[in-house]
Amino acid sequence: MGNRIQLRLPFHLLLLFLFVDFCHVTAKQWDGIIVTESDYQSLKALKHEFIDPKGVLSSWNDTGPAGACSGWAGIKCVNGQVISVQLPWKGLGGRISEKIGQLQSLRRLSLHDNALVGPVPTSLGFLPNLRGVYLFNNRLSGSIPPSIGNCLLLQTLDLSNNQLVGIIPPSIANSTRLYRLNLSFNGVSGSIPISLSQSPSLTFLALQHNNLSGSVPDDWGSVLGNYSSYNLQSLALDHNLLSGNIPSSLSKLTMLEELNLSRNQIVGSIPDNIGNITSIVSLDLSGNNLTGEIPTSFTNLSNLTSFDVSYNNLSGAVPSFLAEKFNSSSFLGNTQLCGYSNSTPCPENLPSPSPSSQGLVQHRRKRRLSTKDIILIAAGALLVVLLILCCVLLCCLIRKKAASRNGKNGGVVKKSVPAVGAEVESGGETGGKLVHFEGPFVFTADDLLCATAEIMGKSTYGTAYKATLEDNNEVAVKRLREKITKTKKEFEIEIAQLGKIRHMNILAMRAYYLGPKGEKLLVYDYMPHGSLASFLHARGPETVITWPTRMEIAIGIARGLCYLHNQENNIVHGSLTSSNVLLDEQRNPKIADVGLSRLMTSAANTNEVATAGTTGYRAPEFTSKGKNVGTTKTDVFSLGVIMLELLTGKSPSEAIDGLELPQWVASIVKEEWTNEVFDVELMRGKTDIGDELLSTLKLALHCVDPNPSARPEAEQVLQKLEEIKPPQVVNITTEPPSVDE
């Protein structure tokens, strides 16, 4: 540049050179500000077909191609070509113009959650670089264009919750990079294309709530050397008109975590080899016409947390593993099924469930029960249950009257709060043992056992209940699975230490109860606002969670983790997720399930009890077999995932474009599309990304580094979050979200 100045060029030529140099720098900064004429005409056609009652597209003015890439809402360009059209939640109506096919460099089309009508454009199949199509939650009609199969780079196609009809084009599976296909909640009919069951790349297939008929394909994992068996993680075909048998080839899907075939017309027995899918977490076969026994091979499904075979024609005894883990609602509507509750005992001469779905010939033939026998047995069982209920109610009534006599004349029966670890009750009416820790109120074992209860959820550790005591105090009770807990002596040593933990961001354990038959109940404070997972992902559109509120939650979780990791406690959580972070009345986070792995046998922890159900939060050093001992570094990884969850608004339990949340975020940041990472709720009304968001994103990615030694300690994370924290925290609002991003 210095040499050019020394040439002493005429002033007008010098200005020309400077202008060219300025345009060169500006083009780099704006990344191709002058859009091509073809793309410009395509965008004008799109605007013409859209109905824009909120004026979202007012920036799409008539200034010409020069402004399309720099200021038009939802448009992103590279080298003067449109690569992304993103206008979700804008209230747009009208149609999607077929001229969208002129955007030859388009990678992402995101128009979900609008009021668009008309067909899905056939011209989408003309876009060779298309990777993601997000048109869900609109009113699109017509059929799915087969031309979409021409998009060989397509990774995600989500057309769910529209009014589409016709068949599923088999050509959709032509793309060997298609990770997610969601056509659920439409009116699609016909059979499921075999090509989908042979796809080498699908990880998420959602076809539920349609009018699909025919059989479930029996070609899963049948091509490419079973390569496809390593991918599919979620298969939802429920609420259709599918018939035929459950295909045995499903057992080849060794990575499958969710299988839902409910509310169809499927017949036959449940294949025994379904028990080979040890990765499965949720299995729903309810509302079909299945017959035969529940295979005993299901005892291999140690990761199973949701199970439903209700309303079929199943018979025989429920395997004890399932009966102990799931309540009666999982088995209702099978009149010949027994052994899943106290009210459905199996006859003494009923053969044990056979190891195969075909059954084995018994060495000794037993007399079959007559109808009269069955009626007598059922009547006897019902009578026993009624007697037990009467006894329990009578006991509670006597105790209630005694309490009212002691508290008459307006007095209140006061119970002193015992010292930490004090044994309140041993033996007595219940024959069990109740031990209290420090807490706001005290209760007896009878108070606890006579409380009204409702199930809040299940996990690999046990079942959680909300219990309302007679004095209307509410507690949370976790009933541990008896077969995986330590012996009584070891259990009491460990729980005595856990009961002393007191921190504002740790859910306090208030008591535990040991029943006469080995039952183990843990009593905690009840959190009325539920889990962070529900707070983030199960709220309505009218509820907005501001960035300062999310930051306070992240800081609270980090504080709790620091307390657990300090030298005095030295506790590793091992399975930290947003589901076991609970919120109190002020939305303060409380880490739950602290130290529960210490109460389990070593065999149970080896079998991934401590880490099961943490899909998306598990550090990469956790292997599928053995070596599942958590460390402070694996806890920090989980904390990093929760921070990404707060930033993106996305659930880590669901893969995004075939990637887990940390991988997806890293890939977006690598492509310099950082704005796309953040929850749209956080970006409304902002023209740039706040420093707090960027700094928190950088810290979260540091926490989820694949190398454990590269991750910070929890104390360092807390210190950094306190530095990033905005000066003022704004509470959650319930105003409707703005249309601007």
N, C-alpha and C positions, 0 to 999 in steps of 0.2 A: 504493500500500500504506500509505503514511503517512497519507493521508486516511482510510482505513478504520479505522486505530487511533484516530484522533481522534473517531470516532463513538461511542466508549465503548459498544460492543455488549456484551450479556450474555456472560458467560464461555463458556457452552455454545455460543452462536452463533459466537463468535470461534474456538473449537476446530473447529467445523464448517467454517468458511471455510478455516482453515489446513489441515484434512484434505483438502478438495477441491483446494486449491492444490498440496499435496504429491502427491496422486494424479496431478494433471496433469503435474508435473515427472517423476514416476516413470514414467508411461506413455511420455513422450518418451524417457527413458533406456532403458527396456526394449523400446521399439518395439512397443507393443501387447501387453502381457503377458497380458491375458485373451483367450483364443482364443474364436472364435465356437463356439456349440454344435454346429453342423453339422460344423466341422472337428474338434472334440473327439471327436465320435462316430466320425468317419472314422479318426482316429488310434487309437482304442480297437479298432476293427475290424481295423486293420492288425496291432496287437500280438497280438490274439487268433489271427490266422492264422499269424503267424510262430512258428518254433521257435527259442528263444534259449538254447542250451546254455551260453553264456559269460556270461549275465546282463547283456548290453550294454544291454538295455532296462529295467533295474531302476529307472532314473530316471523311466520312464513309469508313475508311480504313480497311485493313485486319488484324488489330492487335488483333482481337478476341473479345469475349464478354466483356473483361475488360474495353474497352474504349467506348462502345456504349452509356452508360448512362452519361458519364462525358464530352464528347467532340463532339459527333455527332450533326451536325446542325439540329435543329428542334425537337430533341428527348428529352422527359422528362420521368423520371422513379420514381417509388416508390417501395422500397424493391426489387430492381432488376427486376421489371416488367415495361414495357413501358405503360405509361398512356396517352401520347399525342404525336401525329405526326403533326407538324405545319410547313408547307413549302409554304406559299402563296407568290405570286408575284416573283417566282424564275425562270420563263421561262422554267419550266419543260415540257417535252413532254413524249411520250410513254404512257404506260398503268398503271393502278393500279393493282398490282398482287393480285390474289385470296388468296394468302397465308397471306394476311393481317388478315385473320380470325384466325390466330394463336396468335394474340396479345390479349389474353383473358382479360387483364386488361385495354385495351384501352378505354379511356373516350372521347377523342376529336380527330377528324380527320379533319385537316384544310389544304386543297390543292387548295383553290380557286385562281382565277386569274392566271392560268397557261395555257398550251396548251395540256392538257391531252386528249387522245382519248380512244376509246374502251368503254366497258360497265361499269356500276356501279357494283362493285363486289358483287355477291350473298352472299359471306362469311361474309359480314358486319352483316348479321342476326345472325351470330354465336357469336357475341360479347355481352355478357350479361351486361357489364358495360358501353356500349356506350351511351354518353349523347348528343354529338354535332357532326354533319356531315356538313362540309362546303366545297362543291365541285362546287360552282357557278363560272360562267365565265370561262368555259373550253370548250372542244369540245366532251364531252362524248356522246355516242350514245347508241342505244338499248333501252330496256324498264327498268322501275323502278322495281327492284327485290322485289317481295312480302315478301321475307324473312326479310326485314327491320322491318316488323311488329313484329318480335320476340324480338326486342330491347325494352324491357318494361320500361327501364329507359331513353329512348331517349327524349330529350327536344327540340332540334332544328334539322331540316332537311332542308337544303338549296341546291337544285340542279338546281337553276335558271340559265337561259342563257346558255343552252347546246343544244344538238340536240337529246334529248330523245323523244321516240315515245311510242306507246302502250297506255294502260289504266293506270289509277291511282289505284293501288291495295287497295281495301277496308281495308286490314289488317294493313295499315299504322296507322289507328286510334286505334289499339290495345293498344298502349302505353297511359296510363292515365296521363302521365307527358308531353306529346307533346305540347309545347307552340307555336312554330313557324314552319309552313310548307310553304315553298316557292318553287313552281315548275314552276314559270312564265317563259315566253320566251323560250318555248320548242315546240315540235310538238305533245304533249300528246293529245289523242283523247278519245272518249267514253263519258260516263256520269260521273257526279260528284258523288262519292260514298255517299250514305246516312249516312254511318258511320262517315264521316267527320262532317256533320251537327249535329250529336249526340255526338261529342267528348266533354268530360267534362272538357278539359283543354286548348283547342286551344284559343289563343288570337290573332294570326296573321295568316291569310290564304290567300296566294297569288297564284292564278291560272291563271292570265291574260296572254294574248298573247299565246294561245294554239289553239287547234282544238276541244275543248270540245263541245259536243252536248247534246241534251235532255233538260229537264227542270231544273231550279234551285231547289234543294231539298226543300221540304215543311215540314221538320221535325226539324227545328231549335229549340233547347231548349225543345225537346219532351221527353227526358229521364232524369233519375236521379233527379227527382223533380225539373226540370228546372234549375239544377245547372249550365248547360252550358250557360245559359242566362247571367250569371254574369261574363263571361270571354272574349268572342270574342270582339275584339276592332277594327280590320281591316279585311274587306272582299273585295277582289279584284278579280272579275270574268270577267273583260272587255276584249274586243277583242277576242271573241270566237264565237261559232256558237250556243249559247244557245237559246232555244225557250220557248214557254209556257208563263205563267203569272208570275208576281212577287209574290212570296209566302207571304201570310199574316203573317206566323209564324216568319218572320224576326223581327216583332215588339217585340218578346220575348228577343231579343238581347239588353238588356237594357244598356249595356256598350259600344255598338258599336259607334265608332267615325268616321270611314270611310267606305262608301259603294259605290262600283263602279261596275255597271252592264252595262256600256256603250259599244257601238259597238257590239251588239249581234242582235238577231232576236226576242226579247221578245215582246209579244203582250198584249192586254187587258188594263185595267185601272190601275192607281197607287193606291194601297191599302190605304184607309184612315188612317189605324192604323200605317202607317209608321211615321206619325206625333207624335206617342207616344215615339219614340226613341229620347228623348230630349238630349241625350249625343252626338248626331251626329254632326260632324264638317264639313265633306265633303260628298256630295251626288251627284253622277254623273249617270244619267239615259239616257244620250244622245245617238243618233244613233240607236234607236230601232224602233218599230212600235206601240208604246203606244198610246192609244186613251183616250177620255174623258177629264175631267177637272183636273187641279192641285188641290189636296185636300186643303181646307181651314185649315185643321188640321196642315198644315206645319207652321202655325203661332206659333206653340208651339216650333219650333226648334230654340230657341234663340241663341244657340251656333254655328249655321251654318255660316261658313265663305267661303265655296266654294259650288256652286250649278250650275247644268247644266242639262237641259231637252231638249236641242236643237235637231232639226232634228228627230222629232217624228210626230205623227198626233194628237197632243193635241188640244183642243178647249176651248173656253170660256175665261173668264177674269182671268188674273194672280192676285193672292192675293196681295193686296197692300204692305204687309210686304216684299214679295219677289221682287216686282217691284221697291221698294225704295232701297233695299239693294244690288241688283245685276243689272249689265248692260244688254243691249239687247242681247249680245252674249250668255247669258244663255238660251235664249228662241227662237233664230232664227230657221227657218226651220219648224215651226208649222204654217201653213198658216191660221188656224182658231183660233189662239191664239191672244189675244189683251190685251191692257192696260199695256204693259211693257215698253213703251217708248212714247214720244210725237208723233212719226210718226205712232203708232199703237193704236189709240184711240178705245175704245169699243163703239158700237152703244148705244144710250140712252136707248133703250128698251131691251138691253141684260140683262137677269136675273143675279143677283149676284151669284158668285160661291157657290154651295150648300155645306152644312157642311159634307156631306158624298159623297163617290165616286159614289153612285147610283143616287144622285140628289133627289130633292123633287118636288112634283107636285105643280106648281104655282097656286095661287088662281085666278089670272087673266091671261088669255091667250094673248100673244102678237103676233102680225103679224110677221111672219118670213120674213127676208130681202130677197129680190130677188137679182139675180146676178147684175141687173142694179143698184139697190140701193147700193150694196157693192162697185161697180166700182165708182159711183158718190161720195160716202163718202171718198173712198181712194184717188180719184183725188183731192177732196177738201182739205183733210188733207195734201197732198203733196204740193198743192199750198200754203197753209198757211206756211208750213215749209220753202219753197223756199223764200217766202216774208220775213220771219224773218231773214233768212240767208243773203239775199240781204241787209236788213237794217243794220245788224251787220257789214257786209263787207264795206258798204258805210260809216258807222260811223268811222271804223278803217282807211279807205282810207283818209277821210277828215282830221282826226287827224294827220295822217302821213304826208300829204302835208303841214299842218300848221306847223308841227315841222320842216320840211325841209326848209320852208320859214324863220323861226326864226333862223335857223342855217346856212343860206347860206353864201357865201364867205369863206367857209372853217371853219366857227365857229361851236362850239358844244353847244347845249342847255344844260346848267348846272342846275341841280336841287339840292338845298341845302338839306342836311340831317336833318330832324326835330329832335327836342329833344325827349327823351324817352316819349312815351305815347301821343305824339302830334297827333291831329286829322288832317289828310291831306285833307280829302274830306268828305263832307256830302251833300247828295242830288245830284245835278248836273245831268249829263246825265244818270247815272246808278240808281239814286235814293237810293243808298246804302251808307254805311259808311265804310271808310277805315282808320285804325289807324296804324301808323308806330311806331316801337320801334327802338332802336339804331341798325344801320346796315351800310354796305358798299355802298349801293345805295338806291334810292327811286324810286317809280313808282306810277302811278295813278290807280284808280279802272278800268278805261278803258284799261290801259296797261295789267292789270291782266286778265280781262275778255276776251280780244282779243288775249291772248297768245295761242300759239299752245301747246297742252297738250297730254300726254300719261299716261295711267294708270300704276302705279307701283305696286299696291297691295290694298287689302281690309282687314279691321279688324273690330272688333265689334264697334269701335269708328266711323268708316267712311271709305272713299276711299282716297288713296294717289295718287297724280299726279306729274309728272315732267312737269313743265311749262317753256317754252322758251319765254321770252319777246321779244318785237320788237327790242331791242338793243342787242339781243343775250345773255343777262344775263339769267341764269337758277336758278329757285327756286323750292322748293318742296311745294306743296299745299295739305293740308288735308281738305277735305270737311266732316264736322261732320254730323252724322245722326241727323236730326232736332228734331225728336220726343223724343230723350233721353237727350237732352241738357237742361240746366237750362234756366230760363227766361232771357230776354235781360239784365235786371238790374243786376241780380245775376251773369250772365255770364261775364259782363264787369268788375265787381268788382274782380272776380277771375282771369281773364286773364290779368288784369293790373299788378298783382303780378307775374304771370308766365312770362310775357314779360320782366321783369327786370333780369331774371336769365342769368348770363353770366359766363361761365366756359369753359376751354379748352376741357373738356370731356363731355359737355352737348350740345346737338344740339340746336342752338340758334333760338328762335322764332323772326321773323323780323317784322311781321305785322299780323293784322286780318281784315277780312271784314264781315260786317253784311249786307246781301241783303235785299231788300224791301219786300221779301216774306218769310223772316225768315232764309235764307241761312246763314251758318256760315263757313267761310274759314279761315284756319290758314296757314300762310306763314313762311317757314323755309329755312335755307341754304340747298342747294342741295349737297348731298354727292355722287360723281361720282363712288365710288367703292362699293356702295351697302352695304348690311348688313354683319355682322360677320358670320351669318348662311350660306349665300351664299359663302363667302370667304372660309369657312371651308369645306362645304359639296358639293358645286357645281363646284369645280375647276377640271381641267384636271390633269392627272397623271404627266404632265411635270412641274406642279407648286408645289414647295415644301415650306412649311411654317416651318421655323426653330423654335427651342425652345425659343431662346431669343426674337424673334418676338412675339410669343404667350405670353410670360411673360410680355412684354411691353403692350400688349393689356389688359391682366388681371389687371395690375397695373393701367392703364388708367381708366378702368371701376370702380375699387375700389376708385380711386380719385374722380371720378364724384359722386359716391354714398356717399362718405364722405361729399362732398359739399352739397348734398341734405339733408343729415341727420343732419347737424350741427344746433345749436340752433337758428341761424338767419333765416334759411330757413324752417327747420322742415317739409320737404316734404318726404313722402313715395311714392315710384314709384308704387308699387302694381302689376306690370305685367312685370318685367324685364326678357327679353329673349335675345338670340343671334340674333333674327330677328329684334329687335328694338335697337340694338347696331350697329350704322353705322360707316363707315370708310372714312376718308378724303383722300386727295392725298398721304399723308405720312403714311397711315394706322393707324392714331391715332383714337382711338374709341370715338364715340360721342353717349351718351345715348339719345334716342329719346322717344317721347310720355310721357315726364315728366309732371306730374300734370294733365293729361287729365281727370282723374277720378273726379277732382274737378269741371270740367265743366259739369258733368253729373248729372242728377237728382238722388236723393237718391233711388228711385225705380229702376232706371237703374242699379245702383251699387249693389243693393240687388239681382238683377237678374243676377249677375255674369258678367256684362259687363266688369268690370275692370279685371277680372281674366280669362275670356273665352279665348280660344286659347293659353293658356300657358301650355298645356299638357307637363308634364315632368319637369316643372320648379316650380310647385306649392307646397308650403310647406304643410306638412301633417295636420297642424292645420286648413287649409282652408277646410271647410265642403262643402258638395254638396248643402246644402240649408241654406241660411242665413249665418251670421257671416263671410262675405267675406271681412272684413276690413283689409287691409294690415298694417303691422307694419315694423319697421326697421329690426326686426328679420326675417320676411318673405322675405324682400329684400336681406338680407345676405344669406338666403337659395338659392334664385335664383342666386346670385353671385357664390355660391359654385357649383351649377350645371353647370354654364358657365365655371368655372375653370376645372371641370371634363370633359366638352366638349372639351376644349383646350388640355387637357392631353390625352384623349382617341381618339379624332377624331370622336367620335360617336355622333349622334343626339339624344338628350333627348326625342324628340317627338316619337321615335320608341322604343318600349320595346325590351329588349335584353334577350333572354332566358326566356321571360315572366316576366321580372323584369324591373322596371324603372332604369335609369342610376345610381343614388346613391346606390340603393339596389344591382345592379349587381356588381358595383365596390367593395362594402363592402364584397360581397360573394366571389369574386375572391381573395381579400386580405386575407380574413379569411382562405382560402384554401392554402395560401402561394404561390400563382401563380402570384405574383405582376407584373412580367414582362408582363403578358398577358393584363394588364390594359392599358398600354400605347400605343398610336398610333405607328404603325410599322414604320412610317416615323421618329419618334423620336428615335427609337432604332437601326436604320441602322448603321452598323459599330461599334456598342458599345458592349463590352463584359460584362458590368455591368450597373446598373442603376445609373444615376447621382444623386448626393445629392440634386440638385435643384428639380429634378422631384419627388423624394421621399418626400422632405419637403413640396412641393406644394401639393402633393397628400394628405398628412396628414392634411394640413391646409384646403383643400377643403372638406374632410370628416368631419372636425370639423364644417365647415359652414353648412353642410347638416344634422347635428345631429337632430334626430326626436324631441328632447326636445328643444323648443325655448330658454329657459333660459341657455342652455349649449352652444349656439352659440356665437361666438365673435361679437363685434360691427364692423361696417365697418372700423372704424378708426384703430382698432386692426388688421384687415385683411390687410389693406394697409401697416401698419408698418411691419408686418411679411413678406409680399411680397417684400418690399424694402430690407429687410435683406437677403432674399433668392436670389434676383436678381443677375444673372451672371454679371461679370464685363464689358462685351462688348456685344452690341446688333448687330446681323448680319441681314441685310435686307433680304427680301424674294428672293429666287432664282428661276430660271426657268429651271435648269438643270434636265435631266432625273434622276429619283431616282436610287440609288444603289441597287444592288440585295442582298447585305448583310444586315442582321439585327443586 
